[in-house]
């Protein structure tokens, strides 16, 4: 039986940094075990070591567990181990690309709150495809250079 065509085309991928980089994976695991050992040694309790290791491990869950991304006409969907959420394109007013991903910002001009209110989407091997899709859906306003460079200096 033929499958129905996808009525909502987009792009989807999985980002799993733990699997993608064995060097960073070994460093992260070493840090988790070292922090547990250090906490157990300082507090003289194996329980504190286990708690410290568990807290660090789960605080780095985006690194250790896969995150699934989907960009489509409705917006951006992110599915991690604990939650799934979708944000519509109209919520984003600008974006910033770096070597590892793209930050989707709800602000038209740079703001210190972007890292807290924005959404960071990590690349796998699909940087060009993701950036092109984001550019097509977020019409970033033209920001005057004076706003980006800050107030004029006194002469």
N, CA, C and O atoms as a GROMACS GRO file, in nm:
protein
  620
    1UNK      N    1   0.085  -0.118   0.000
    1UNK     CA    2   0.000   0.000   0.000
    1UNK      C    3   0.090   0.124   0.000
    1UNK      O    4   0.188   0.130   0.074
    2UNK      N    5   0.056   0.222  -0.082
    2UNK     CA    6   0.135   0.344  -0.090
    2UNK      C    7   0.109   0.431   0.032
    2UNK      O    8  -0.002   0.438   0.085
    3UNK      N    9   0.219   0.497   0.075
    3UNK     CA   10   0.204   0.590   0.187
    3UNK      C   11   0.147   0.721   0.137
    3UNK      O   12   0.170   0.761   0.023
    4UNK      N   13   0.073   0.786   0.223
    4UNK     CA   14   0.019   0.917   0.188
    4UNK      C   15   0.133   1.018   0.181
    4UNK      O   16   0.226   1.009   0.261
    5UNK      N   17   0.128   1.113   0.089
    5UNK     CA   18   0.234   1.214   0.083
    5UNK      C   19   0.229   1.303   0.207
    5UNK      O   20   0.122   1.327   0.264
    6UNK      N   21   0.346   1.350   0.248
    6UNK     CA   22   0.356   1.436   0.364
    6UNK      C   23   0.293   1.570   0.330
    6UNK      O   24   0.343   1.642   0.243
    7UNK      N   25   0.184   1.605   0.397
    7UNK     CA   26   0.114   1.730   0.368
    7UNK      C   27   0.180   1.848   0.435
    7UNK      O   28   0.146   1.963   0.406
    8UNK      N   29   0.274   1.823   0.523
    8UNK     CA   30   0.342   1.930   0.594
    8UNK      C   31   0.493   1.909   0.579
    8UNK      O   32   0.559   1.866   0.673
    9UNK      N   33   0.548   1.940   0.460
    9UNK     CA   34   0.690   1.914   0.438
    9UNK      C   35   0.778   2.000   0.528
    9UNK      O   36   0.741   2.112   0.565
   10UNK      N   37   0.889   1.948   0.560
   10UNK     CA   38   0.984   2.018   0.644
   10UNK      C   39   1.110   1.936   0.653
   10UNK      O   40   1.133   1.846   0.572
   11UNK      N   41   1.191   1.968   0.750
   11UNK     CA   42   1.313   1.889   0.771
   11UNK      C   43   1.315   1.842   0.916
   11UNK      O   44   1.268   1.910   1.006
   12UNK      N   45   1.369   1.723   0.935
   12UNK     CA   46   1.376   1.664   1.068
   12UNK      C   47   1.511   1.596   1.082
   12UNK      O   48   1.564   1.541   0.986
   13UNK      N   49   1.566   1.599   1.203
   13UNK     CA   50   1.693   1.533   1.230
   13UNK      C   51   1.708   1.509   1.379
   13UNK      O   52   1.632   1.562   1.460
   14UNK      N   53   1.807   1.429   1.413
   14UNK     CA   54   1.837   1.396   1.552
   14UNK      C   55   1.977   1.447   1.583
   14UNK      O   56   2.071   1.423   1.508
   15UNK      N   57   1.990   1.518   1.694
   15UNK     CA   58   2.120   1.565   1.742
   15UNK      C   59   2.155   1.485   1.867
   15UNK      O   60   2.081   1.487   1.965
   16UNK      N   61   2.267   1.416   1.862
   16UNK     CA   62   2.311   1.335   1.975
   16UNK      C   63   2.462   1.354   1.994
   16UNK      O   64   2.541   1.272   1.948
   17UNK      N   65   2.503   1.464   2.060
   17UNK     CA   66   2.645   1.496   2.074
   17UNK      C   67   2.729   1.386   2.138
   17UNK      O   68   2.846   1.372   2.105
   18UNK      N   69   2.671   1.309   2.229
   18UNK     CA   70   2.746   1.202   2.296
   18UNK      C   71   2.796   1.099   2.196
   18UNK      O   72   2.909   1.050   2.208
   19UNK      N   73   2.715   1.066   2.098
   19UNK     CA   74   2.752   0.967   1.998
   19UNK      C   75   2.839   1.029   1.888
   19UNK      O   76   2.924   0.960   1.832
   20UNK      N   77   2.818   1.156   1.859
   20UNK     CA   78   2.887   1.220   1.748
   20UNK      C   79   3.033   1.253   1.776
   20UNK      O   80   3.111   1.267   1.682
   21UNK      N   81   3.073   1.266   1.901
   21UNK     CA   82   3.211   1.301   1.933
   21UNK      C   83   3.261   1.216   2.049
   21UNK      O   84   3.224   1.240   2.165
   22UNK      N   85   3.344   1.118   2.019
   22UNK     CA   86   3.394   1.030   2.125
   22UNK      C   87   3.489   1.104   2.219
   22UNK      O   88   3.496   1.071   2.337
   23UNK      N   89   3.561   1.203   2.168
   23UNK     CA   90   3.652   1.280   2.254
   23UNK      C   91   3.574   1.358   2.360
   23UNK      O   92   3.606   1.354   2.479
   24UNK      N   93   3.470   1.432   2.314
   24UNK     CA   94   3.389   1.508   2.410
   24UNK      C   95   3.311   1.415   2.502
   24UNK      O   96   3.288   1.448   2.618
   25UNK      N   97   3.269   1.300   2.451
   25UNK     CA   98   3.196   1.204   2.534
   25UNK      C   99   3.284   1.152   2.646
   25UNK      O  100   3.240   1.142   2.761
   26UNK      N  101   3.409   1.120   2.615
   26UNK     CA  102   3.498   1.069   2.720
   26UNK      C  103   3.530   1.178   2.823
   26UNK      O  104   3.543   1.149   2.941
   27UNK      N  105   3.542   1.303   2.777
   27UNK     CA  106   3.566   1.413   2.872
   27UNK      C  107   3.444   1.433   2.962
   27UNK      O  108   3.459   1.452   3.083
   28UNK      N  109   3.326   1.429   2.905
   28UNK     CA  110   3.204   1.449   2.984
   28UNK      C  111   3.186   1.337   3.087
   28UNK      O  112   3.155   1.364   3.203
   29UNK      N  113   3.205   1.213   3.045
   29UNK     CA  114   3.192   1.102   3.140
   29UNK      C  115   3.298   1.110   3.250
   29UNK      O  116   3.270   1.082   3.366
   30UNK      N  117   3.419   1.148   3.212
   30UNK     CA  118   3.526   1.165   3.312
   30UNK      C  119   3.489   1.272   3.413
   30UNK      O  120   3.514   1.256   3.533
   31UNK      N  121   3.430   1.382   3.366
   31UNK     CA  122   3.390   1.490   3.456
   31UNK      C  123   3.280   1.444   3.552
   31UNK      O  124   3.281   1.479   3.670
   32UNK      N  125   3.186   1.366   3.500
   32UNK     CA  126   3.077   1.315   3.586
   32UNK      C  127   3.134   1.225   3.695
   32UNK      O  128   3.100   1.240   3.813
   33UNK      N  129   3.220   1.132   3.657
   33UNK     CA  130   3.276   1.040   3.757
   33UNK      C  131   3.371   1.113   3.852
   33UNK      O  132   3.373   1.083   3.971
   34UNK      N  133   3.450   1.206   3.801
   34UNK     CA  134   3.542   1.280   3.887
   34UNK      C  135   3.467   1.366   3.988
   34UNK      O  136   3.507   1.375   4.104
   35UNK      N  137   3.358   1.428   3.946
   35UNK     CA  138   3.281   1.509   4.040
   35UNK      C  139   3.218   1.421   4.148
   35UNK      O  140   3.212   1.460   4.265
   36UNK      N  141   3.172   1.304   4.110
   36UNK     CA  142   3.116   1.212   4.210
   36UNK      C  143   3.222   1.164   4.307
   36UNK      O  144   3.199   1.157   4.428
   37UNK      N  145   3.339   1.130   4.254
   37UNK     CA  146   3.449   1.086   4.342
   37UNK      C  147   3.492   1.198   4.435
   37UNK      O  148   3.512   1.176   4.554
   38UNK      N  149   3.506   1.320   4.382
   38UNK     CA  150   3.548   1.434   4.462
   38UNK      C  151   3.444   1.467   4.570
   38UNK      O  152   3.481   1.494   4.685
   39UNK      N  153   3.316   1.463   4.535
   39UNK     CA  154   3.210   1.490   4.634
   39UNK      C  155   3.209   1.383   4.742
   39UNK      O  156   3.192   1.414   4.860
   40UNK      N  157   3.227   1.257   4.703
   40UNK     CA  158   3.230   1.148   4.802
   40UNK      C  159   3.350   1.163   4.895
   40UNK      O  160   3.339   1.141   5.016
   41UNK      N  161   3.463   1.200   4.839
   41UNK     CA  162   3.585   1.215   4.919
   41UNK      C  163   3.573   1.334   5.015
   41UNK      O  164   3.609   1.323   5.132
   42UNK      N  165   3.521   1.450   4.964
   42UNK     CA  166   3.510   1.570   5.048
   42UNK      C  167   3.405   1.554   5.158
   42UNK      O  168   3.425   1.600   5.270
   43UNK      N  169   3.296   1.489   5.127
   43UNK     CA  170   3.188   1.475   5.224
   43UNK      C  171   3.199   1.346   5.304
   43UNK      O  172   3.122   1.323   5.397
   44UNK      N  173   3.294   1.262   5.267
   44UNK     CA  174   3.315   1.133   5.333
   44UNK      C  175   3.188   1.048   5.333
   44UNK      O  176   3.151   0.986   5.432
   45UNK      N  177   3.123   1.048   5.216
   45UNK     CA  178   2.999   0.972   5.202
   45UNK      C  179   2.980   0.934   5.055
   45UNK      O  180   2.981   1.020   4.967
   46UNK      N  181   2.963   0.806   5.030
   46UNK     CA  182   2.940   0.759   4.893
   46UNK      C  183   2.807   0.812   4.839
   46UNK      O  184   2.792   0.833   4.719
   47UNK      N  185   2.711   0.833   4.926
   47UNK     CA  186   2.580   0.885   4.886
   47UNK      C  187   2.591   1.023   4.821
   47UNK      O  188   2.527   1.049   4.719
   48UNK      N  189   2.673   1.110   4.881
   48UNK     CA  190   2.692   1.242   4.822
   48UNK      C  191   2.759   1.232   4.685
   48UNK      O  192   2.729   1.309   4.595
   49UNK      N  193   2.849   1.137   4.670
   49UNK     CA  194   2.915   1.117   4.542
   49UNK      C  195   2.817   1.074   4.435
   49UNK      O  196   2.822   1.121   4.321
   50UNK      N  197   2.728   0.984   4.471
   50UNK     CA  198   2.626   0.938   4.377
   50UNK      C  199   2.532   1.052   4.340
   50UNK      O  200   2.496   1.068   4.223
   51UNK      N  201   2.492   1.130   4.439
   51UNK     CA  202   2.403   1.243   4.413
   51UNK      C  203   2.471   1.346   4.323
   51UNK      O  204   2.410   1.396   4.229
   52UNK      N  205   2.597   1.376   4.350
   52UNK     CA  206   2.670   1.473   4.268
   52UNK      C  207   2.683   1.424   4.124
   52UNK      O  208   2.663   1.501   4.030
   53UNK      N  209   2.715   1.297   4.106
   53UNK     CA  210   2.727   1.241   3.971
   53UNK      C  211   2.593   1.245   3.898
   53UNK      O  212   2.587   1.281   3.780
   54UNK      N  213   2.487   1.208   3.968
   54UNK     CA  214   2.354   1.207   3.906
   54UNK      C  215   2.310   1.348   3.867
   54UNK      O  216   2.256   1.367   3.758
   55UNK      N  217   2.333   1.445   3.954
   55UNK     CA  218   2.295   1.583   3.923
   55UNK      C  219   2.370   1.635   3.801
   55UNK      O  220   2.311   1.698   3.713
   56UNK      N  221   2.500   1.610   3.794
   56UNK     CA  222   2.576   1.656   3.680
   56UNK      C  223   2.534   1.583   3.552
   56UNK      O  224   2.522   1.645   3.446
   57UNK      N  225   2.513   1.453   3.562
   57UNK     CA  226   2.471   1.375   3.446
   57UNK      C  227   2.339   1.427   3.389
   57UNK      O  228   2.329   1.448   3.268
   58UNK      N  229   2.240   1.447   3.474
   58UNK     CA  230   2.109   1.491   3.425
   58UNK      C  231   2.109   1.639   3.385
   58UNK      O  232   2.026   1.680   3.304
   59UNK      N  233   2.199   1.719   3.442
   59UNK     CA  234   2.206   1.858   3.397
   59UNK      C  235   2.266   1.867   3.256
   59UNK      O  236   2.246   1.966   3.186
   60UNK      N  237   2.338   1.764   3.216
   60UNK     CA  238   2.395   1.756   3.081
   60UNK      C  239   2.314   1.664   2.990
   60UNK      O  240   2.368   1.607   2.896
   61UNK      N  241   2.187   1.649   3.018
   61UNK     CA  242   2.103   1.554   2.944
   61UNK      C  243   2.097   1.584   2.794
   61UNK      O  244   2.085   1.492   2.714
   62UNK      N  245   2.104   1.712   2.754
   62UNK     CA  246   2.103   1.743   2.611
   62UNK      C  247   2.227   1.688   2.542
   62UNK      O  248   2.226   1.666   2.421
   63UNK      N  249   2.333   1.666   2.617
   63UNK     CA  250   2.455   1.609   2.560
   63UNK      C  251   2.446   1.456   2.558
   63UNK      O  252   2.484   1.394   2.459
   64UNK      N  253   2.398   1.396   2.665
   64UNK     CA  254   2.398   1.251   2.678
   64UNK      C  255   2.284   1.182   2.605
   64UNK      O  256   2.299   1.067   2.564
   65UNK      N  257   2.170   1.248   2.589
   65UNK     CA  258   2.054   1.187   2.526
   65UNK      C  259   2.021   1.257   2.395
   65UNK      O  260   2.050   1.376   2.380
   66UNK      N  261   1.961   1.186   2.300
   66UNK     CA  262   1.930   1.249   2.170
   66UNK      C  263   1.817   1.352   2.182
   66UNK      O  264   1.726   1.339   2.263
   67UNK      N  265   1.828   1.454   2.097
   67UNK     CA  266   1.724   1.555   2.085
   67UNK      C  267   1.677   1.554   1.940
   67UNK      O  268   1.758   1.558   1.848
   68UNK      N  269   1.546   1.548   1.921
   68UNK     CA  270   1.490   1.545   1.786
   68UNK      C  271   1.434   1.682   1.751
   68UNK      O  272   1.362   1.744   1.829
   69UNK      N  273   1.468   1.729   1.631
   69UNK     CA  274   1.422   1.858   1.583
   69UNK      C  275   1.340   1.838   1.457
   69UNK      O  276   1.367   1.749   1.377
   70UNK      N  277   1.239   1.924   1.441
   70UNK     CA  278   1.161   1.925   1.318
   70UNK      C  279   1.126   2.070   1.287
   70UNK      O  280   1.069   2.141   1.370
   71UNK      N  281   1.160   2.113   1.166
   71UNK     CA  282   1.120   2.244   1.118
   71UNK      C  283   1.020   2.221   1.007
   71UNK      O  284   1.048   2.150   0.910
   72UNK      N  285   0.902   2.282   1.019
   72UNK     CA  286   0.801   2.270   0.915
   72UNK      C  287   0.725   2.401   0.905
   72UNK      O  288   0.762   2.500   0.967
   73UNK      N  289   0.620   2.401   0.829
   73UNK     CA  290   0.543   2.524   0.806
   73UNK      C  291   0.478   2.576   0.935
   73UNK      O  292   0.450   2.696   0.945
   74UNK      N  293   0.452   2.490   1.030
   74UNK     CA  294   0.389   2.532   1.156
   74UNK      C  295   0.486   2.597   1.252
   74UNK      O  296   0.447   2.682   1.332
   75UNK      N  297   0.612   2.557   1.247
   75UNK     CA  298   0.711   2.612   1.339
   75UNK      C  299   0.822   2.513   1.367
   75UNK      O  300   0.856   2.429   1.284
   76UNK      N  301   0.877   2.524   1.486
   76UNK     CA  302   0.989   2.442   1.529
   76UNK      C  303   0.941   2.348   1.639
   76UNK      O  304   0.884   2.393   1.738
   77UNK      N  305   0.966   2.219   1.622
   77UNK     CA  306   0.931   2.121   1.725
   77UNK      C  307   1.060   2.060   1.777
   77UNK      O  308   1.145   2.016   1.700
   78UNK      N  309   1.072   2.058   1.909
   78UNK     CA  310   1.189   1.999   1.975
   78UNK      C  311   1.140   1.890   2.070
   78UNK      O  312   1.052   1.914   2.152
   79UNK      N  313   1.197   1.772   2.057
   79UNK     CA  314   1.159   1.661   2.144
   79UNK      C  315   1.286   1.609   2.212
   79UNK      O  316   1.376   1.557   2.147
   80UNK      N  317   1.289   1.624   2.344
   80UNK     CA  318   1.400   1.572   2.423
   80UNK      C  319   1.350   1.456   2.508
   80UNK      O  320   1.236   1.411   2.490
   81UNK      N  321   1.431   1.408   2.598
   81UNK     CA  322   1.392   1.293   2.679
   81UNK      C  323   1.277   1.324   2.773
   81UNK      O  324   1.201   1.234   2.809
   82UNK      N  325   1.262   1.450   2.814
   82UNK     CA  326   1.160   1.482   2.913
   82UNK      C  327   1.044   1.566   2.862
   82UNK      O  328   0.940   1.575   2.927
   83UNK      N  329   1.061   1.629   2.745
   83UNK     CA  330   0.953   1.717   2.700
   83UNK      C  331   0.951   1.729   2.548
   83UNK      O  332   1.050   1.703   2.480
   84UNK      N  333   0.836   1.769   2.498
   84UNK     CA  334   0.818   1.800   2.357
   84UNK      C  335   0.743   1.932   2.349
   84UNK      O  336   0.641   1.949   2.415
   85UNK      N  337   0.794   2.024   2.269
   85UNK     CA  338   0.721   2.149   2.252
   85UNK      C  339   0.738   2.200   2.109
   85UNK      O  340   0.836   2.169   2.041
   86UNK      N  341   0.639   2.278   2.067
   86UNK     CA  342   0.640   2.339   1.935
   86UNK      C  343   0.622   2.489   1.951
   86UNK      O  344   0.535   2.535   2.025
   87UNK      N  345   0.705   2.563   1.882
   87UNK     CA  346   0.691   2.708   1.882
   87UNK      C  347   0.666   2.754   1.739
   87UNK      O  348   0.736   2.711   1.648
   88UNK      N  349   0.566   2.839   1.719
   88UNK     CA  350   0.535   2.886   1.583
   88UNK      C  351   0.640   2.984   1.532
   88UNK      O  352   0.709   3.050   1.611
   89UNK      N  353   0.652   2.994   1.400
   89UNK     CA  354   0.750   3.084   1.340
   89UNK      C  355   0.724   3.229   1.378
   89UNK      O  356   0.818   3.308   1.390
   90UNK      N  357   0.598   3.266   1.397
   90UNK     CA  358   0.566   3.407   1.427
   90UNK      C  359   0.625   3.451   1.562
   90UNK      O  360   0.632   3.571   1.589
   91UNK      N  361   0.665   3.356   1.645
   91UNK     CA  362   0.724   3.390   1.775
   91UNK      C  363   0.869   3.439   1.760
   91UNK      O  364   0.921   3.504   1.852
   92UNK      N  365   0.934   3.409   1.648
   92UNK     CA  366   1.074   3.445   1.629
   92UNK      C  367   1.086   3.566   1.537
   92UNK      O  368   1.020   3.574   1.434
   93UNK      N  369   1.171   3.660   1.576
   93UNK     CA  370   1.188   3.782   1.498
   93UNK      C  371   1.328   3.798   1.441
   93UNK      O  372   1.350   3.883   1.354
   94UNK      N  373   1.424   3.720   1.489
   94UNK     CA  374   1.560   3.724   1.435
   94UNK      C  375   1.628   3.591   1.466
   94UNK      O  376   1.576   3.509   1.542
   95UNK      N  377   1.745   3.572   1.408
   95UNK     CA  378   1.820   3.449   1.432
   95UNK      C  379   1.969   3.478   1.418
   95UNK      O  380   2.010   3.573   1.352
   96UNK      N  381   2.049   3.394   1.483
   96UNK     CA  382   2.195   3.408   1.481
   96UNK      C  383   2.255   3.270   1.459
   96UNK      O  384   2.226   3.176   1.532
   97UNK      N  385   2.339   3.259   1.359
   97UNK     CA  386   2.401   3.132   1.323
   97UNK      C  387   2.542   3.127   1.381
   97UNK      O  388   2.616   3.225   1.374
   98UNK      N  389   2.579   3.014   1.439
   98UNK     CA  390   2.716   2.989   1.481
   98UNK      C  391   2.758   2.852   1.429
   98UNK      O  392   2.676   2.784   1.367
   99UNK      N  393   2.881   2.808   1.451
   99UNK     CA  394   2.925   2.681   1.393
   99UNK      C  395   2.846   2.558   1.440
   99UNK      O  396   2.843   2.458   1.369
  100UNK      N  397   2.784   2.563   1.556
  100UNK     CA  398   2.715   2.447   1.612
  100UNK      C  399   2.564   2.449   1.598
  100UNK      O  400   2.499   2.345   1.614
  101UNK      N  401   2.506   2.564   1.570
  101UNK     CA  402   2.361   2.572   1.562
  101UNK      C  403   2.314   2.712   1.530
  101UNK      O  404   2.392   2.799   1.490
  102UNK      N  405   2.186   2.732   1.547
  102UNK     CA  406   2.125   2.862   1.521
  102UNK      C  407   2.035   2.898   1.640
  102UNK      O  408   1.957   2.817   1.688
  103UNK      N  409   2.050   3.022   1.686
  103UNK     CA  410   1.966   3.072   1.795
  103UNK      C  411   1.849   3.146   1.734
  103UNK      O  412   1.869   3.245   1.663
  104UNK      N  413   1.729   3.100   1.760
  104UNK     CA  414   1.607   3.165   1.714
  104UNK      C  415   1.561   3.259   1.825
  104UNK      O  416   1.530   3.214   1.935
  105UNK      N  417   1.556   3.387   1.796
  105UNK     CA  418   1.530   3.488   1.898
  105UNK      C  419   1.393   3.551   1.883
  105UNK      O  420   1.349   3.576   1.771
  106UNK      N  421   1.325   3.578   1.994
  106UNK     CA  422   1.197   3.648   1.988
  106UNK      C  423   1.214   3.800   1.980
  106UNK      O  424   1.115   3.873   1.972
  107UNK      N  425   1.339   3.848   1.982
  107UNK     CA  426   1.366   3.991   1.979
  107UNK      C  427   1.415   4.034   1.841
  107UNK      O  428   1.488   3.960   1.775
  108UNK      N  429   1.374   4.153   1.798
  108UNK     CA  430   1.416   4.204   1.668
  108UNK      C  431   1.560   4.254   1.671
  108UNK      O  432   1.630   4.248   1.570
  109UNK      N  433   1.604   4.304   1.785
  109UNK     CA  434   1.741   4.352   1.801
  109UNK      C  435   1.810   4.268   1.909
  109UNK      O  436   1.743   4.208   1.993
  110UNK      N  437   1.942   4.264   1.908
  110UNK     CA  438   2.012   4.185   2.011
  110UNK      C  439   1.972   4.225   2.153
  110UNK      O  440   1.959   4.343   2.185
  111UNK      N  441   1.954   4.124   2.237
  111UNK     CA  442   1.913   4.146   2.375
  111UNK      C  443   1.983   4.044   2.465
  111UNK      O  444   2.016   3.934   2.421
  112UNK      N  445   2.006   4.081   2.587
  112UNK     CA  446   2.067   3.989   2.682
  112UNK      C  447   1.974   3.876   2.722
  112UNK      O  448   2.018   3.775   2.778
  113UNK      N  449   1.846   3.891   2.693
  113UNK     CA  450   1.749   3.788   2.728
  113UNK      C  451   1.735   3.679   2.623
  113UNK      O  452   1.662   3.582   2.644
  114UNK      N  453   1.804   3.693   2.509
  114UNK     CA  454   1.789   3.597   2.400
  114UNK      C  455   1.823   3.454   2.442
  114UNK      O  456   1.755   3.360   2.402
  115UNK      N  457   1.925   3.439   2.522
  115UNK     CA  458   1.964   3.304   2.564
  115UNK      C  459   1.862   3.238   2.654
  115UNK      O  460   1.861   3.116   2.668
  116UNK      N  461   1.777   3.317   2.715
  116UNK     CA  462   1.675   3.263   2.805
  116UNK      C  463   1.540   3.247   2.737
  116UNK      O  464   1.464   3.155   2.769
  117UNK      N  465   1.508   3.335   2.644
  117UNK     CA  466   1.378   3.331   2.578
  117UNK      C  467   1.383   3.273   2.438
  117UNK      O  468   1.280   3.237   2.381
  118UNK      N  469   1.503   3.265   2.383
  118UNK     CA  470   1.518   3.212   2.248
  118UNK      C  471   1.523   3.060   2.249
  118UNK      O  472   1.511   2.996   2.354
  119UNK      N  473   1.542   3.005   2.132
  119UNK     CA  474   1.549   2.860   2.115
  119UNK      C  475   1.675   2.827   2.034
  119UNK      O  476   1.690   2.875   1.922
  120UNK      N  477   1.764   2.748   2.091
  120UNK     CA  478   1.887   2.710   2.022
  120UNK      C  479   1.866   2.575   1.956
  120UNK      O  480   1.833   2.477   2.023
  121UNK      N  481   1.886   2.571   1.826
  121UNK     CA  482   1.869   2.450   1.746
  121UNK      C  483   2.008   2.406   1.701
  121UNK      O  484   2.076   2.480   1.629
  122UNK      N  485   2.050   2.287   1.741
  122UNK     CA  486   2.184   2.240   1.704
  122UNK      C  487   2.182   2.168   1.570
  122UNK      O  488   2.084   2.103   1.534
  123UNK      N  489   2.292   2.183   1.497
  123UNK     CA  490   2.308   2.116   1.369
  123UNK      C  491   2.362   1.976   1.390
  123UNK      O  492   2.416   1.943   1.496
  124UNK      N  493   2.347   1.894   1.288
  124UNK     CA  494   2.419   1.766   1.284
  124UNK      C  495   2.516   1.781   1.167
  124UNK      O  496   2.625   1.835   1.184
  125UNK      N  497   2.479   1.734   1.050
  125UNK     CA  498   2.556   1.759   0.929
  125UNK      C  499   2.469   1.835   0.828
  125UNK      O  500   2.486   1.820   0.707
  126UNK      N  501   2.376   1.915   0.880
  126UNK     CA  502   2.276   1.977   0.795
  126UNK      C  503   2.270   2.129   0.810
  126UNK      O  504   2.163   2.189   0.799
  127UNK      N  505   2.384   2.190   0.835
  127UNK     CA  506   2.387   2.334   0.862
  127UNK      C  507   2.324   2.416   0.749
  127UNK      O  508   2.238   2.500   0.775
  128UNK      N  509   2.366   2.392   0.626
  128UNK     CA  510   2.316   2.471   0.513
  128UNK      C  511   2.165   2.457   0.497
  128UNK      O  512   2.095   2.555   0.472
  129UNK      N  513   2.116   2.335   0.511
  129UNK     CA  514   1.972   2.310   0.496
  129UNK      C  515   1.891   2.379   0.605
  129UNK      O  516   1.787   2.439   0.577
  130UNK      N  517   1.939   2.371   0.729
  130UNK     CA  518   1.867   2.433   0.841
  130UNK      C  519   1.869   2.585   0.829
  130UNK      O  520   1.766   2.650   0.848
  131UNK      N  521   1.985   2.642   0.798
  131UNK     CA  522   1.994   2.787   0.785
  131UNK      C  523   1.905   2.838   0.672
  131UNK      O  524   1.839   2.941   0.688
  132UNK      N  525   1.903   2.768   0.561
  132UNK     CA  526   1.817   2.809   0.449
  132UNK      C  527   1.670   2.804   0.490
  132UNK      O  528   1.592   2.892   0.454
  133UNK      N  529   1.631   2.701   0.564
  133UNK     CA  530   1.491   2.688   0.607
  133UNK      C  531   1.454   2.799   0.705
  133UNK      O  532   1.345   2.855   0.697
  134UNK      N  533   1.546   2.830   0.798
  134UNK     CA  534   1.520   2.936   0.894
  134UNK      C  535   1.510   3.072   0.822
  134UNK      O  536   1.421   3.151   0.852
  135UNK      N  537   1.600   3.097   0.730
  135UNK     CA  538   1.597   3.224   0.654
  135UNK      C  539   1.465   3.240   0.579
  135UNK      O  540   1.413   3.351   0.567
  136UNK      N  541   1.412   3.130   0.529
  136UNK     CA  542   1.286   3.137   0.454
  136UNK      C  543   1.166   3.165   0.544
  136UNK      O  544   1.064   3.214   0.496
  137UNK      N  545   1.178   3.136   0.672
  137UNK     CA  546   1.063   3.151   0.762
  137UNK      C  547   1.073   3.266   0.862
  137UNK      O  548   0.972   3.307   0.919
  138UNK      N  549   1.193   3.318   0.882
  138UNK     CA  550   1.209   3.432   0.973
  138UNK      C  551   1.260   3.548   0.892
  138UNK      O  552   1.374   3.548   0.845
  139UNK      N  553   1.177   3.645   0.876
  139UNK     CA  554   1.215   3.765   0.802
  139UNK      C  555   1.274   3.864   0.903
  139UNK      O  556   1.202   3.946   0.960
  140UNK      N  557   1.405   3.855   0.923
  140UNK     CA  558   1.472   3.941   1.021
  140UNK      C  559   1.466   4.085   0.973
  140UNK      O  560   1.499   4.114   0.858
  141UNK      N  561   1.424   4.177   1.060
  141UNK     CA  562   1.416   4.318   1.019
  141UNK      C  563   1.555   4.375   0.998
  141UNK      O  564   1.652   4.330   1.059
  142UNK      N  565   1.563   4.474   0.913
  142UNK     CA  566   1.690   4.544   0.891
  142UNK      C  567   1.716   4.630   1.013
  142UNK      O  568   1.640   4.722   1.044
  143UNK      N  569   1.826   4.601   1.083
  143UNK     CA  570   1.861   4.673   1.204
  143UNK      C  571   1.967   4.777   1.170
  143UNK      O  572   2.069   4.743   1.111
  144UNK      N  573   1.944   4.903   1.205
  144UNK     CA  574   2.047   5.004   1.178
  144UNK      C  575   2.177   4.970   1.249
  144UNK      O  576   2.175   4.917   1.361
  145UNK      N  577   2.288   4.999   1.185
  145UNK     CA  578   2.419   4.968   1.244
  145UNK      C  579   2.440   5.038   1.378
  145UNK      O  580   2.513   4.987   1.463
  146UNK      N  581   2.377   5.153   1.397
  146UNK     CA  582   2.395   5.227   1.523
  146UNK      C  583   2.340   5.147   1.641
  146UNK      O  584   2.394   5.155   1.751
  147UNK      N  585   2.235   5.070   1.619
  147UNK     CA  586   2.178   4.990   1.727
  147UNK      C  587   2.272   4.876   1.762
  147UNK      O  588   2.291   4.845   1.880
  148UNK      N  589   2.330   4.813   1.661
  148UNK     CA  590   2.419   4.700   1.687
  148UNK      C  591   2.552   4.743   1.747
  148UNK      O  592   2.611   4.668   1.825
  149UNK      N  593   2.600   4.862   1.714
  149UNK     CA  594   2.731   4.904   1.761
  149UNK      C  595   2.724   4.976   1.895
  149UNK      O  596   2.828   5.000   1.956
  150UNK      N  597   2.607   5.012   1.941
  150UNK     CA  598   2.593   5.079   2.069
  150UNK      C  599   2.592   5.230   2.053
  150UNK      O  600   2.591   5.281   1.941
  151UNK      N  601   2.592   5.302   2.166
  151UNK     CA  602   2.586   5.448   2.161
  151UNK      C  603   2.716   5.505   2.104
  151UNK      O  604   2.822   5.444   2.117
  152UNK      N  605   2.707   5.623   2.040
  152UNK     CA  606   2.829   5.683   1.985
  152UNK      C  607   2.924   5.726   2.096
  152UNK      O  608   2.882   5.767   2.205
  153UNK      N  609   3.052   5.716   2.065
  153UNK     CA  610   3.152   5.756   2.165
  153UNK      C  611   3.170   5.907   2.161
  153UNK      O  612   3.150   5.971   2.058
  154UNK      N  613   3.207   5.964   2.277
  154UNK     CA  614   3.232   6.107   2.283
  154UNK      C  615   3.360   6.140   2.208
  154UNK      O  616   3.457   6.065   2.213
  155UNK      N  617   3.358   6.252   2.140
  155UNK     CA  618   3.477   6.290   2.063
  155UNK      C  619   3.566   6.377   2.143
  155UNK      O  620   3.671   6.419   2.095
   0.00000   0.00000   0.00000
